[in-house]
Each structure stands twice: as structure tokens, then as C-alpha cells.
Amino acid sequence: MPKSRPVSCVEHGTPHPRRLGGAEAVVIIVVIAVSAALVAIVGMPLIVVLQLLAGAGLTAVLVVGLVTGVTTRWLRAALSALLSPTA
């Protein structure tokens, strides 16, 4: 007689959200610590630190896009967003 399997309300085979790895978590913690140090110790205004983080993030996205060979349409949109004048 076949064994009965327990019924699960969770579908198997559905994609699960990916969790951060150790290296990714360390990078995030270091970025937050450096940002806090720039504001607290060096005395940089918070808006300047946020602009620095945004610029570094956009640069990282562009570099990863170039390295991985992202489609040119997506790269053009990212470049136009990066080079557009701010209000």
C-alpha cells in the first residue's frame, strides 16, 4: 500500500525570494557605516552624503551593465537618467 504524503498549502516549484549572501550583507553594512561616519565625524551634510551614495550606485549599475552585456536600450535609458540635468 502506498504511503500517503502530507498535503502542503505551499506550492512546490514557485520561485522563492533570494536572500542576501554574507558578502552582500557586509557591503551593505560597510556602506551604512561609512555614510554614518561621514555625517557624524567629518561633518558632511546629509544631502551631500545621499548624493554621493546615489552617484556611486548609478556608477555601479552602469559598470555591471557594461560587464554583463545588458541591452543597449536599457543602457541608454540609464545613461540619459544619469546625465540629465537635475532640477
N, CA, C and O atoms as a CHARMM CRD file, in Angstrom:
* protein
*
  348
    1    1 MET  N      0.83700  -1.16500   0.00000 PROA 1      0.00000
    2    1 MET  CA     0.00000   0.00000   0.00000 PROA 1      0.00000
    3    1 MET  C      0.89600   1.24800   0.00000 PROA 1      0.00000
    4    1 MET  O      1.81800   1.34300   0.81100 PROA 1      0.00000
    5    2 PRO  N      0.63100   2.21400  -0.91200 PROA 2      0.00000
    6    2 PRO  CA     1.49900   3.39600  -1.00000 PROA 2      0.00000
    7    2 PRO  C      1.34300   4.28200   0.23500 PROA 2      0.00000
    8    2 PRO  O      0.27400   4.38300   0.83700 PROA 2      0.00000
    9    3 LYS  N      2.46900   4.92200   0.58100 PROA 3      0.00000
   10    3 LYS  CA     2.44200   5.85700   1.71000 PROA 3      0.00000
   11    3 LYS  C      1.69200   7.11100   1.30900 PROA 3      0.00000
   12    3 LYS  O      1.80700   7.57300   0.17300 PROA 3      0.00000
   13    4 SER  N      0.93500   7.65700   2.22500 PROA 4      0.00000
   14    4 SER  CA     0.26600   8.92600   1.94200 PROA 4      0.00000
   15    4 SER  C      1.23800  10.05700   2.27200 PROA 4      0.00000
   16    4 SER  O      1.93100  10.03500   3.28900 PROA 4      0.00000
   17    5 ARG  N      1.26300  11.01600   1.40500 PROA 5      0.00000
   18    5 ARG  CA     2.15100  12.15100   1.59400 PROA 5      0.00000
   19    5 ARG  C      1.37500  13.27900   2.24200 PROA 5      0.00000
   20    5 ARG  O      0.19600  13.46200   1.93600 PROA 5      0.00000
   21    6 PRO  N      2.00100  14.04400   3.12900 PROA 6      0.00000
   22    6 PRO  CA     1.28400  15.15400   3.76400 PROA 6      0.00000
   23    6 PRO  C      0.95400  16.22900   2.73100 PROA 6      0.00000
   24    6 PRO  O      1.73200  16.50200   1.81700 PROA 6      0.00000
   25    7 VAL  N     -0.19500  16.81700   2.90200 PROA 7      0.00000
   26    7 VAL  CA    -0.64200  17.85900   1.98500 PROA 7      0.00000
   27    7 VAL  C     -0.09700  19.18700   2.46600 PROA 7      0.00000
   28    7 VAL  O     -0.18800  19.51700   3.64800 PROA 7      0.00000
   29    8 SER  N      0.46100  19.93600   1.55600 PROA 8      0.00000
   30    8 SER  CA     1.01900  21.23700   1.90200 PROA 8      0.00000
   31    8 SER  C      0.23000  22.31800   1.18500 PROA 8      0.00000
   32    8 SER  O     -0.16200  22.15300   0.03000 PROA 8      0.00000
   33    9 CYS  N      0.00200  23.41700   1.87300 PROA 9      0.00000
   34    9 CYS  CA    -0.70900  24.52500   1.24500 PROA 9      0.00000
   35    9 CYS  C      0.24200  25.39300   0.42500 PROA 9      0.00000
   36    9 CYS  O     -0.19400  26.31500  -0.26400 PROA 9      0.00000
   37   10 VAL  N      1.53200  25.10000   0.50000 PROA 10     0.00000
   38   10 VAL  CA     2.52200  25.84800  -0.26100 PROA 10     0.00000
   39   10 VAL  C      2.82600  25.08400  -1.53700 PROA 10     0.00000
   40   10 VAL  O      3.11800  23.88800  -1.50900 PROA 10     0.00000
   41   11 GLU  N      2.75200  25.79200  -2.65800 PROA 11     0.00000
   42   11 GLU  CA     3.04300  25.14500  -3.93500 PROA 11     0.00000
   43   11 GLU  C      4.54400  24.93600  -4.06600 PROA 11     0.00000
   44   11 GLU  O      5.33900  25.83500  -3.79100 PROA 11     0.00000
   45   12 HSD  N      4.90900  23.75400  -4.48300 PROA 12     0.00000
   46   12 HSD  CA     6.31800  23.47900  -4.73900 PROA 12     0.00000
   47   12 HSD  C      6.65300  23.93500  -6.15000 PROA 12     0.00000
   48   12 HSD  O      5.83600  23.82100  -7.06400 PROA 12     0.00000
   49   13 GLY  N      7.82900  24.43600  -6.30900 PROA 13     0.00000
   50   13 GLY  CA     8.25600  24.88400  -7.62400 PROA 13     0.00000
   51   13 GLY  C      8.04800  26.37300  -7.84100 PROA 13     0.00000
   52   13 GLY  O      8.44800  26.90300  -8.87700 PROA 13     0.00000
   53   14 THR  N      7.42900  27.05900  -6.88600 PROA 14     0.00000
   54   14 THR  CA     7.27700  28.50100  -7.03300 PROA 14     0.00000
   55   14 THR  C      8.58900  29.15800  -6.64000 PROA 14     0.00000
   56   14 THR  O      9.26700  28.69200  -5.72400 PROA 14     0.00000
   57   15 PRO  N      8.95000  30.23300  -7.32300 PROA 15     0.00000
   58   15 PRO  CA    10.21900  30.88000  -7.00900 PROA 15     0.00000
   59   15 PRO  C     10.16800  31.55000  -5.63000 PROA 15     0.00000
   60   15 PRO  O      9.18500  32.19900  -5.27000 PROA 15     0.00000
   61   16 HSD  N     11.23800  31.37500  -4.88200 PROA 16     0.00000
   62   16 HSD  CA    11.34200  31.99500  -3.57000 PROA 16     0.00000
   63   16 HSD  C     12.18700  33.25300  -3.69900 PROA 16     0.00000
   64   16 HSD  O     13.08900  33.30600  -4.53400 PROA 16     0.00000
   65   17 PRO  N     11.90900  34.26900  -2.88300 PROA 17     0.00000
   66   17 PRO  CA    12.76000  35.45900  -2.95200 PROA 17     0.00000
   67   17 PRO  C     14.18200  35.10800  -2.53000 PROA 17     0.00000
   68   17 PRO  O     14.39200  34.36900  -1.56900 PROA 17     0.00000
   69   18 ARG  N     15.14000  35.64100  -3.25000 PROA 18     0.00000
   70   18 ARG  CA    16.54200  35.34800  -2.97300 PROA 18     0.00000
   71   18 ARG  C     16.99100  36.14100  -1.75400 PROA 18     0.00000
   72   18 ARG  O     16.70200  37.33200  -1.63800 PROA 18     0.00000
   73   19 ARG  N     17.69100  35.48100  -0.85500 PROA 19     0.00000
   74   19 ARG  CA    18.19200  36.13800   0.33700 PROA 19     0.00000
   75   19 ARG  C     19.60500  36.64200   0.08000 PROA 19     0.00000
   76   19 ARG  O     20.30800  36.14800  -0.80200 PROA 19     0.00000
   77   20 LEU  N     20.00200  37.62600   0.86000 PROA 20     0.00000
   78   20 LEU  CA    21.35000  38.16200   0.72700 PROA 20     0.00000
   79   20 LEU  C     22.38100  37.16800   1.22300 PROA 20     0.00000
   80   20 LEU  O     22.17000  36.45800   2.20600 PROA 20     0.00000
   81   21 GLY  N     23.49200  37.13500   0.52200 PROA 21     0.00000
   82   21 GLY  CA    24.60700  36.31700   0.97100 PROA 21     0.00000
   83   21 GLY  C     25.44500  37.09700   1.97500 PROA 21     0.00000
   84   21 GLY  O     25.18100  38.27100   2.23700 PROA 21     0.00000
   85   22 GLY  N     26.44800  36.44500   2.53200 PROA 22     0.00000
   86   22 GLY  CA    27.28600  37.09400   3.52800 PROA 22     0.00000
   87   22 GLY  C     28.04800  38.28500   2.97900 PROA 22     0.00000
   88   22 GLY  O     28.13700  39.32100   3.63800 PROA 22     0.00000
   89   23 ALA  N     28.60000  38.15200   1.77900 PROA 23     0.00000
   90   23 ALA  CA    29.37700  39.24300   1.19100 PROA 23     0.00000
   91   23 ALA  C     28.49400  40.44400   0.88600 PROA 23     0.00000
   92   23 ALA  O     28.90600  41.58400   1.09900 PROA 23     0.00000
   93   24 GLU  N     27.29000  40.20200   0.39200 PROA 24     0.00000
   94   24 GLU  CA    26.38000  41.30700   0.09400 PROA 24     0.00000
   95   24 GLU  C     25.97100  42.04000   1.36000 PROA 24     0.00000
   96   24 GLU  O     25.89100  43.26800   1.37200 PROA 24     0.00000
   97   25 ALA  N     25.71300  41.29100   2.42500 PROA 25     0.00000
   98   25 ALA  CA    25.33700  41.90800   3.69800 PROA 25     0.00000
   99   25 ALA  C     26.48300  42.74300   4.25900 PROA 25     0.00000
  100   25 ALA  O     26.25500  43.82000   4.81000 PROA 25     0.00000
  101   26 VAL  N     27.71000  42.25300   4.12100 PROA 26     0.00000
  102   26 VAL  CA    28.87400  43.01100   4.61000 PROA 26     0.00000
  103   26 VAL  C     29.02000  44.31500   3.84100 PROA 26     0.00000
  104   26 VAL  O     29.31300  45.35000   4.44000 PROA 26     0.00000
  105   27 VAL  N     28.82100  44.28600   2.52600 PROA 27     0.00000
  106   27 VAL  CA    28.93000  45.50800   1.72600 PROA 27     0.00000
  107   27 VAL  C     27.88800  46.52500   2.17000 PROA 27     0.00000
  108   27 VAL  O     28.19700  47.71000   2.29700 PROA 27     0.00000
  109   28 ILE  N     26.67100  46.08200   2.40500 PROA 28     0.00000
  110   28 ILE  CA    25.61000  46.99800   2.84000 PROA 28     0.00000
  111   28 ILE  C     25.94900  47.59900   4.20100 PROA 28     0.00000
  112   28 ILE  O     25.76500  48.79800   4.40900 PROA 28     0.00000
  113   29 ILE  N     26.43900  46.78400   5.12300 PROA 29     0.00000
  114   29 ILE  CA    26.79700  47.28300   6.45300 PROA 29     0.00000
  115   29 ILE  C     27.93500  48.29200   6.36900 PROA 29     0.00000
  116   29 ILE  O     27.91300  49.30800   7.06300 PROA 29     0.00000
  117   30 VAL  N     28.93000  48.02300   5.52600 PROA 30     0.00000
  118   30 VAL  CA    30.05700  48.95300   5.37900 PROA 30     0.00000
  119   30 VAL  C     29.59100  50.27100   4.77600 PROA 30     0.00000
  120   30 VAL  O     30.03100  51.33400   5.21500 PROA 30     0.00000
  121   31 VAL  N     28.72100  50.22400   3.79100 PROA 31     0.00000
  122   31 VAL  CA    28.21600  51.46100   3.17700 PROA 31     0.00000
  123   31 VAL  C     27.46200  52.28600   4.20400 PROA 31     0.00000
  124   31 VAL  O     27.63000  53.50400   4.25900 PROA 31     0.00000
  125   32 ILE  N     26.63700  51.64800   5.01700 PROA 32     0.00000
  126   32 ILE  CA    25.89900  52.37700   6.04700 PROA 32     0.00000
  127   32 ILE  C     26.84600  52.95500   7.08100 PROA 32     0.00000
  128   32 ILE  O     26.65500  54.08900   7.52200 PROA 32     0.00000
  129   33 ALA  N     27.86600  52.20000   7.48000 PROA 33     0.00000
  130   33 ALA  CA    28.82500  52.68200   8.48000 PROA 33     0.00000
  131   33 ALA  C     29.63300  53.86000   7.94800 PROA 33     0.00000
  132   33 ALA  O     29.84800  54.83400   8.66800 PROA 33     0.00000
  133   34 VAL  N     30.08200  53.78400   6.69800 PROA 34     0.00000
  134   34 VAL  CA    30.85300  54.89000   6.11000 PROA 34     0.00000
  135   34 VAL  C     29.97400  56.12700   5.97400 PROA 34     0.00000
  136   34 VAL  O     30.43700  57.24100   6.21700 PROA 34     0.00000
  137   35 SER  N     28.72300  55.94700   5.59200 PROA 35     0.00000
  138   35 SER  CA    27.80100  57.08700   5.48200 PROA 35     0.00000
  139   35 SER  C     27.59300  57.74700   6.83800 PROA 35     0.00000
  140   35 SER  O     27.60800  58.97300   6.94600 PROA 35     0.00000
  141   36 ALA  N     27.39800  56.93500   7.86700 PROA 36     0.00000
  142   36 ALA  CA    27.21500  57.49000   9.21100 PROA 36     0.00000
  143   36 ALA  C     28.47400  58.21600   9.67600 PROA 36     0.00000
  144   36 ALA  O     28.38700  59.26000  10.32300 PROA 36     0.00000
  145   37 ALA  N     29.64200  57.66700   9.35000 PROA 37     0.00000
  146   37 ALA  CA    30.89300  58.31500   9.74000 PROA 37     0.00000
  147   37 ALA  C     31.06800  59.64500   9.02200 PROA 37     0.00000
  148   37 ALA  O     31.53900  60.61400   9.61800 PROA 37     0.00000
  149   38 LEU  N     30.69600  59.70100   7.75600 PROA 38     0.00000
  150   38 LEU  CA    30.81400  60.96100   7.02000 PROA 38     0.00000
  151   38 LEU  C     29.91500  62.03600   7.62000 PROA 38     0.00000
  152   38 LEU  O     30.29700  63.20500   7.67800 PROA 38     0.00000
  153   39 VAL  N     28.75600  61.65600   8.05500 PROA 39     0.00000
  154   39 VAL  CA    27.83300  62.63700   8.63900 PROA 39     0.00000
  155   39 VAL  C     28.27200  63.01900  10.04700 PROA 39     0.00000
  156   39 VAL  O     28.32100  64.20300  10.37900 PROA 39     0.00000
  157   40 ALA  N     28.59200  62.02500  10.88000 PROA 40     0.00000
  158   40 ALA  CA    28.85900  62.29100  12.29000 PROA 40     0.00000
  159   40 ALA  C     30.27000  62.81900  12.54500 PROA 40     0.00000
  160   40 ALA  O     30.43600  63.80400  13.26500 PROA 40     0.00000
  161   41 ILE  N     31.27900  62.18500  11.97100 PROA 41     0.00000
  162   41 ILE  CA    32.66200  62.53400  12.31700 PROA 41     0.00000
  163   41 ILE  C     33.19100  63.66100  11.43300 PROA 41     0.00000
  164   41 ILE  O     33.74500  64.64200  11.93100 PROA 41     0.00000
  165   42 VAL  N     33.01900  63.51600  10.12400 PROA 42     0.00000
  166   42 VAL  CA    33.56500  64.50400   9.19600 PROA 42     0.00000
  167   42 VAL  C     32.69600  65.75700   9.15300 PROA 42     0.00000
  168   42 VAL  O     33.19400  66.85300   8.89500 PROA 42     0.00000
  169   43 GLY  N     31.40000  65.59700   9.40500 PROA 43     0.00000
  170   43 GLY  CA    30.50700  66.74800   9.41400 PROA 43     0.00000
  171   43 GLY  C     29.92500  67.09000   8.05200 PROA 43     0.00000
  172   43 GLY  O     29.47900  68.21700   7.83800 PROA 43     0.00000
  173   44 MET  N     29.92400  66.13800   7.13100 PROA 44     0.00000
  174   44 MET  CA    29.33400  66.38900   5.81800 PROA 44     0.00000
  175   44 MET  C     27.81600  66.51600   5.96000 PROA 44     0.00000
  176   44 MET  O     27.20600  65.80600   6.75900 PROA 44     0.00000
  177   45 PRO  N     27.22000  67.40000   5.20400 PROA 45     0.00000
  178   45 PRO  CA    25.75700  67.47900   5.23700 PROA 45     0.00000
  179   45 PRO  C     25.13200  66.18200   4.71000 PROA 45     0.00000
  180   45 PRO  O     25.69000  65.52100   3.83400 PROA 45     0.00000
  181   46 LEU  N     23.99500  65.84000   5.24800 PROA 46     0.00000
  182   46 LEU  CA    23.33700  64.58900   4.88000 PROA 46     0.00000
  183   46 LEU  C     23.00100  64.54500   3.38800 PROA 46     0.00000
  184   46 LEU  O     23.10700  63.48600   2.77000 PROA 46     0.00000
  185   47 ILE  N     22.60300  65.66300   2.80600 PROA 47     0.00000
  186   47 ILE  CA    22.22800  65.68800   1.38300 PROA 47     0.00000
  187   47 ILE  C     23.44000  65.37500   0.50500 PROA 47     0.00000
  188   47 ILE  O     23.29500  64.73900  -0.53900 PROA 47     0.00000
  189   48 VAL  N     24.62100  65.81000   0.91000 PROA 48     0.00000
  190   48 VAL  CA    25.83600  65.52100   0.13900 PROA 48     0.00000
  191   48 VAL  C     26.16500  64.02900   0.21100 PROA 48     0.00000
  192   48 VAL  O     26.56400  63.43100  -0.78800 PROA 48     0.00000
  193   49 VAL  N     25.99800  63.43400   1.38300 PROA 49     0.00000
  194   49 VAL  CA    26.25200  62.00900   1.53700 PROA 49     0.00000
  195   49 VAL  C     25.26400  61.20900   0.69400 PROA 49     0.00000
  196   49 VAL  O     25.64900  60.22900   0.05600 PROA 49     0.00000
  197   50 LEU  N     23.99400  61.61600   0.68400 PROA 50     0.00000
  198   50 LEU  CA    22.99900  60.92000  -0.13200 PROA 50     0.00000
  199   50 LEU  C     23.30900  61.05400  -1.62400 PROA 50     0.00000
  200   50 LEU  O     23.14200  60.09500  -2.37700 PROA 50     0.00000
  201   51 GLN  N     23.75600  62.23000  -2.05500 PROA 51     0.00000
  202   51 GLN  CA    24.14700  62.40600  -3.45300 PROA 51     0.00000
  203   51 GLN  C     25.34700  61.53100  -3.80300 PROA 51     0.00000
  204   51 GLN  O     25.41000  60.96700  -4.89500 PROA 51     0.00000
  205   52 LEU  N     26.28100  61.42000  -2.89200 PROA 52     0.00000
  206   52 LEU  CA    27.45500  60.56700  -3.10500 PROA 52     0.00000
  207   52 LEU  C     27.04100  59.11200  -3.23800 PROA 52     0.00000
  208   52 LEU  O     27.53300  58.40500  -4.11800 PROA 52     0.00000
  209   53 LEU  N     26.13600  58.65400  -2.36900 PROA 53     0.00000
  210   53 LEU  CA    25.65500  57.27300  -2.44200 PROA 53     0.00000
  211   53 LEU  C     24.87200  57.01800  -3.72600 PROA 53     0.00000
  212   53 LEU  O     25.01100  55.96000  -4.33900 PROA 53     0.00000
  213   54 ALA  N     24.05400  57.97800  -4.13100 PROA 54     0.00000
  214   54 ALA  CA    23.27700  57.80800  -5.36600 PROA 54     0.00000
  215   54 ALA  C     24.20600  57.74300  -6.58000 PROA 54     0.00000
  216   54 ALA  O     24.00600  56.91900  -7.47200 PROA 54     0.00000
  217   55 GLY  N     25.20500  58.59700  -6.61300 PROA 55     0.00000
  218   55 GLY  CA    26.16300  58.57200  -7.71600 PROA 55     0.00000
  219   55 GLY  C     26.95500  57.27500  -7.76200 PROA 55     0.00000
  220   55 GLY  O     27.19600  56.72600  -8.83700 PROA 55     0.00000
  221   56 ALA  N     27.36000  56.78600  -6.59700 PROA 56     0.00000
  222   56 ALA  CA    28.09200  55.51900  -6.55400 PROA 56     0.00000
  223   56 ALA  C     27.20000  54.36800  -6.98800 PROA 56     0.00000
  224   56 ALA  O     27.65600  53.45400  -7.67400 PROA 56     0.00000
  225   57 GLY  N     25.93700  54.40600  -6.59500 PROA 57     0.00000
  226   57 GLY  CA    25.00200  53.35900  -7.00700 PROA 57     0.00000
  227   57 GLY  C     24.77000  53.35200  -8.50000 PROA 57     0.00000
  228   57 GLY  O     24.76300  52.29100  -9.12400 PROA 57     0.00000
  229   58 LEU  N     24.57800  54.52900  -9.08300 PROA 58     0.00000
  230   58 LEU  CA    24.38100  54.60800 -10.53600 PROA 58     0.00000
  231   58 LEU  C     25.63400  54.16200 -11.28900 PROA 58     0.00000
  232   58 LEU  O     25.54100  53.48500 -12.31300 PROA 58     0.00000
  233   59 THR  N     26.78700  54.54000 -10.78700 PROA 59     0.00000
  234   59 THR  CA    28.02900  54.10000 -11.41900 PROA 59     0.00000
  235   59 THR  C     28.15800  52.58200 -11.35900 PROA 59     0.00000
  236   59 THR  O     28.56500  51.95000 -12.33400 PROA 59     0.00000
  237   60 ALA  N     27.81400  52.00500 -10.22100 PROA 60     0.00000
  238   60 ALA  CA    27.88300  50.54200 -10.09500 PROA 60     0.00000
  239   60 ALA  C     26.91800  49.85700 -11.05000 PROA 60     0.00000
  240   60 ALA  O     27.25800  48.83500 -11.64800 PROA 60     0.00000
  241   61 VAL  N     25.72100  50.40600 -11.19900 PROA 61     0.00000
  242   61 VAL  CA    24.74500  49.82200 -12.12800 PROA 61     0.00000
  243   61 VAL  C     25.26300  49.88300 -13.55400 PROA 61     0.00000
  244   61 VAL  O     25.12200  48.91900 -14.30600 PROA 61     0.00000
  245   62 LEU  N     25.86000  51.00400 -13.93400 PROA 62     0.00000
  246   62 LEU  CA    26.38800  51.13000 -15.29400 PROA 62     0.00000
  247   62 LEU  C     27.55900  50.17900 -15.53600 PROA 62     0.00000
  248   62 LEU  O     27.65100  49.56900 -16.60200 PROA 62     0.00000
  249   63 VAL  N     28.44700  50.05200 -14.56000 PROA 63     0.00000
  250   63 VAL  CA    29.59800  49.15800 -14.72900 PROA 63     0.00000
  251   63 VAL  C     29.13800  47.70900 -14.83400 PROA 63     0.00000
  252   63 VAL  O     29.61200  46.96600 -15.69400 PROA 63     0.00000
  253   64 VAL  N     28.21600  47.30500 -13.96300 PROA 64     0.00000
  254   64 VAL  CA    27.70300  45.93200 -14.02100 PROA 64     0.00000
  255   64 VAL  C     26.96900  45.70600 -15.33900 PROA 64     0.00000
  256   64 VAL  O     27.06900  44.63100 -15.93200 PROA 64     0.00000
  257   65 GLY  N     26.23400  46.71400 -15.79600 PROA 65     0.00000
  258   65 GLY  CA    25.54100  46.59100 -17.07700 PROA 65     0.00000
  259   65 GLY  C     26.49300  46.42400 -18.23600 PROA 65     0.00000
  260   65 GLY  O     26.23200  45.63800 -19.14700 PROA 65     0.00000
  261   66 LEU  N     27.60200  47.15700 -18.21500 PROA 66     0.00000
  262   66 LEU  CA    28.58500  47.02500 -19.28300 PROA 66     0.00000
  263   66 LEU  C     29.30400  45.68000 -19.22900 PROA 66     0.00000
  264   66 LEU  O     29.57600  45.07800 -20.26700 PROA 66     0.00000
  265   67 VAL  N     29.60800  45.21400 -18.03000 PROA 67     0.00000
  266   67 VAL  CA    30.33600  43.95500 -17.88100 PROA 67     0.00000
  267   67 VAL  C     29.46200  42.76900 -18.28700 PROA 67     0.00000
  268   67 VAL  O     29.94000  41.83700 -18.93200 PROA 67     0.00000
  269   68 THR  N     28.18800  42.80300 -17.91000 PROA 68     0.00000
  270   68 THR  CA    27.31500  41.66700 -18.19200 PROA 68     0.00000
  271   68 THR  C     26.67200  41.73400 -19.57000 PROA 68     0.00000
  272   68 THR  O     25.99400  40.78600 -19.96800 PROA 68     0.00000
  273   69 GLY  N     26.86000  42.80600 -20.30000 PROA 69     0.00000
  274   69 GLY  CA    26.32900  42.90400 -21.65500 PROA 69     0.00000
  275   69 GLY  C     24.82200  43.14000 -21.71000 PROA 69     0.00000
  276   69 GLY  O     24.09800  42.43700 -22.41500 PROA 69     0.00000
  277   70 VAL  N     24.37000  44.11600 -20.97300 PROA 70     0.00000
  278   70 VAL  CA    22.94800  44.44900 -20.94700 PROA 70     0.00000
  279   70 VAL  C     22.55600  45.05000 -22.29500 PROA 70     0.00000
  280   70 VAL  O     23.40100  45.59200 -23.00700 PROA 70     0.00000
  281   71 THR  N     21.29200  44.95300 -22.63900 PROA 71     0.00000
  282   71 THR  CA    20.82900  45.50000 -23.91100 PROA 71     0.00000
  283   71 THR  C     21.11700  46.99300 -23.97800 PROA 71     0.00000
  284   71 THR  O     21.12800  47.68000 -22.95700 PROA 71     0.00000
  285   72 THR  N     21.34700  47.47800 -25.16200 PROA 72     0.00000
  286   72 THR  CA    21.70900  48.88300 -25.34200 PROA 72     0.00000
  287   72 THR  C     20.55200  49.81900 -25.00700 PROA 72     0.00000
  288   72 THR  O     20.78500  50.95100 -24.58300 PROA 72     0.00000
  289   73 ARG  N     19.32300  49.37300 -25.18500 PROA 73     0.00000
  290   73 ARG  CA    18.18500  50.24300 -24.87500 PROA 73     0.00000
  291   73 ARG  C     18.16000  50.56100 -23.38200 PROA 73     0.00000
  292   73 ARG  O     17.94500  51.70900 -22.99300 PROA 73     0.00000
  293   74 TRP  N     18.38000  49.54300 -22.54500 PROA 74     0.00000
  294   74 TRP  CA    18.39900  49.75200 -21.10500 PROA 74     0.00000
  295   74 TRP  C     19.58200  50.63300 -20.70900 PROA 74     0.00000
  296   74 TRP  O     19.45600  51.49200 -19.83700 PROA 74     0.00000
  297   75 LEU  N     20.73000  50.41800 -21.35100 PROA 75     0.00000
  298   75 LEU  CA    21.92100  51.20300 -21.04000 PROA 75     0.00000
  299   75 LEU  C     21.73400  52.65600 -21.44200 PROA 75     0.00000
  300   75 LEU  O     22.16900  53.55800 -20.72400 PROA 75     0.00000
  301   76 ARG  N     21.09200  52.89500 -22.58300 PROA 76     0.00000
  302   76 ARG  CA    20.81500  54.27700 -22.99600 PROA 76     0.00000
  303   76 ARG  C     19.89600  54.97400 -22.00900 PROA 76     0.00000
  304   76 ARG  O     20.10300  56.14600 -21.69500 PROA 76     0.00000
  305   77 ALA  N     18.88200  54.27200 -21.51300 PROA 77     0.00000
  306   77 ALA  CA    17.96300  54.86400 -20.54000 PROA 77     0.00000
  307   77 ALA  C     18.70700  55.20700 -19.24900 PROA 77     0.00000
  308   77 ALA  O     18.46600  56.25700 -18.65300 PROA 77     0.00000
  309   78 ALA  N     19.60000  54.33300 -18.82300 PROA 78     0.00000
  310   78 ALA  CA    20.36100  54.60000 -17.59600 PROA 78     0.00000
  311   78 ALA  C     21.31400  55.78400 -17.79400 PROA 78     0.00000
  312   78 ALA  O     21.44600  56.63200 -16.91200 PROA 78     0.00000
  313   79 LEU  N     21.96700  55.83800 -18.94100 PROA 79     0.00000
  314   79 LEU  CA    22.86600  56.96700 -19.21600 PROA 79     0.00000
  315   79 LEU  C     22.11400  58.28400 -19.31200 PROA 79     0.00000
  316   79 LEU  O     22.58700  59.30300 -18.80900 PROA 79     0.00000
  317   80 SER  N     20.95200  58.27800 -19.94800 PROA 80     0.00000
  318   80 SER  CA    20.18600  59.52900 -20.03600 PROA 80     0.00000
  319   80 SER  C     19.70200  59.96700 -18.66400 PROA 80     0.00000
  320   80 SER  O     19.65100  61.16600 -18.38900 PROA 80     0.00000
  321   81 ALA  N     19.34400  59.02000 -17.79000 PROA 81     0.00000
  322   81 ALA  CA    18.93700  59.38000 -16.43900 PROA 81     0.00000
  323   81 ALA  C     20.12100  59.92100 -15.64800 PROA 81     0.00000
  324   81 ALA  O     19.96400  60.83300 -14.83700 PROA 81     0.00000
  325   82 LEU  N     21.29800  59.36400 -15.87900 PROA 82     0.00000
  326   82 LEU  CA    22.47800  59.81000 -15.16700 PROA 82     0.00000
  327   82 LEU  C     22.93600  61.19400 -15.63500 PROA 82     0.00000
  328   82 LEU  O     23.36200  62.01500 -14.82200 PROA 82     0.00000
  329   83 LEU  N     22.85000  61.44700 -16.92600 PROA 83     0.00000
  330   83 LEU  CA    23.36100  62.70100 -17.48400 PROA 83     0.00000
  331   83 LEU  C     22.32200  63.80300 -17.59000 PROA 83     0.00000
  332   83 LEU  O     22.66100  64.92000 -17.98100 PROA 83     0.00000
  333   84 SER  N     21.08000  63.53100 -17.25900 PROA 84     0.00000
  334   84 SER  CA    20.04500  64.57000 -17.36100 PROA 84     0.00000
  335   84 SER  C     20.26700  65.62500 -16.28200 PROA 84     0.00000
  336   84 SER  O     20.70900  65.32000 -15.17400 PROA 84     0.00000
  337   85 PRO  N     19.95400  66.86000 -16.62500 PROA 85     0.00000
  338   85 PRO  CA    20.13600  67.92800 -15.61100 PROA 85     0.00000
  339   85 PRO  C     19.15100  67.75600 -14.47200 PROA 85     0.00000
  340   85 PRO  O     18.00200  67.36400 -14.67800 PROA 85     0.00000
  341   86 THR  N     19.61600  68.05600 -13.26300 PROA 86     0.00000
  342   86 THR  CA    18.74300  67.94700 -12.09900 PROA 86     0.00000
  343   86 THR  C     18.02200  69.26000 -11.86900 PROA 86     0.00000
  344   86 THR  O     18.52600  70.33300 -12.19900 PROA 86     0.00000
  345   87 ALA  N     16.85100  69.15700 -11.30600 PROA 87     0.00000
  346   87 ALA  CA    16.04700  70.36300 -11.07100 PROA 87     0.00000
  347   87 ALA  C     16.33900  70.95500  -9.72100 PROA 87     0.00000
  348   87 ALA  O     15.75400  71.97400  -9.35400 PROA 87     0.00000
